[in-house]
């Protein structure tokens, strides 16, 4: 039962991570340090905020279920 729930959570977590917006405009800008907007304090709103919170919740649930399965 827990393995099935873990599988569903895994698929949902992968999907929600893929839906997240790209915070960097250029990959080479991160490596060279040229992306100044990456670390600015920008508030998430609407769907972006929901996706971020859903990622956090699914990640925590994934960790907890994995830990419970490990202890059994």
C-alpha positions as CSV (number, residue, x, y, z in Angstrom):
1,X,0.0,0.0,0.0
2,X,2.7,2.5,1.0
3,X,4.8,1.5,-2.1
4,X,1.9,2.5,-4.4
5,X,1.4,5.8,-2.6
6,X,5.1,6.4,-2.9
7,X,5.0,5.7,-6.6
8,X,2.1,8.2,-7.1
9,X,3.9,10.8,-5.0
10,X,7.1,10.3,-7.1
11,X,5.3,10.8,-10.4
12,X,3.5,13.9,-9.0
13,X,6.8,15.3,-7.7
14,X,8.5,14.8,-11.0
15,X,5.6,16.5,-12.9
16,X,5.4,19.5,-10.5
17,X,9.2,20.0,-10.7
18,X,9.0,20.1,-14.5
19,X,6.3,22.7,-14.3
20,X,8.4,25.1,-12.3
21,X,9.5,28.2,-14.0
22,X,13.1,28.8,-15.0
23,X,14.7,31.3,-12.6
24,X,17.8,31.7,-14.7
25,X,17.6,33.3,-18.2
26,X,20.8,31.7,-19.4
27,X,22.6,28.7,-18.2
28,X,26.0,30.2,-19.0
29,X,25.1,33.2,-16.9
30,X,24.9,31.1,-13.8
31,X,28.3,29.5,-14.4
32,X,30.1,32.8,-15.1
33,X,28.2,34.7,-12.5
34,X,26.6,37.0,-15.0
35,X,23.0,36.6,-13.9
36,X,22.4,39.3,-11.3
37,X,18.6,38.7,-11.3
38,X,19.0,35.2,-10.0
39,X,19.4,36.1,-6.3
40,X,17.1,39.2,-6.2
41,X,14.2,39.0,-3.8
42,X,11.3,38.4,-6.1
43,X,7.9,37.4,-4.8
44,X,6.2,34.5,-6.3
45,X,2.5,35.0,-7.0
46,X,-0.4,32.9,-8.2
47,X,0.3,29.6,-9.9
48,X,4.1,29.9,-9.3
49,X,3.5,30.2,-5.6
50,X,1.2,27.2,-5.6
51,X,3.7,25.1,-7.6
52,X,6.5,26.0,-5.2
53,X,4.4,25.1,-2.1
54,X,3.1,21.9,-3.8
55,X,6.8,20.9,-4.5
56,X,7.6,21.4,-0.8
57,X,4.7,19.4,0.4
58,X,5.2,16.5,-2.0
59,X,8.9,16.4,-1.2
60,X,8.2,16.2,2.5
61,X,5.5,13.5,2.0
62,X,7.9,11.6,-0.2
63,X,10.6,11.7,2.4
64,X,8.3,10.7,5.2
65,X,6.8,7.7,3.3
66,X,10.3,6.6,2.3
67,X,11.4,6.7,5.9
68,X,8.4,4.8,7.1
69,X,9.0,2.1,4.4
70,X,12.7,1.9,5.5
71,X,11.7,1.4,9.1
72,X,9.4,-1.5,8.4
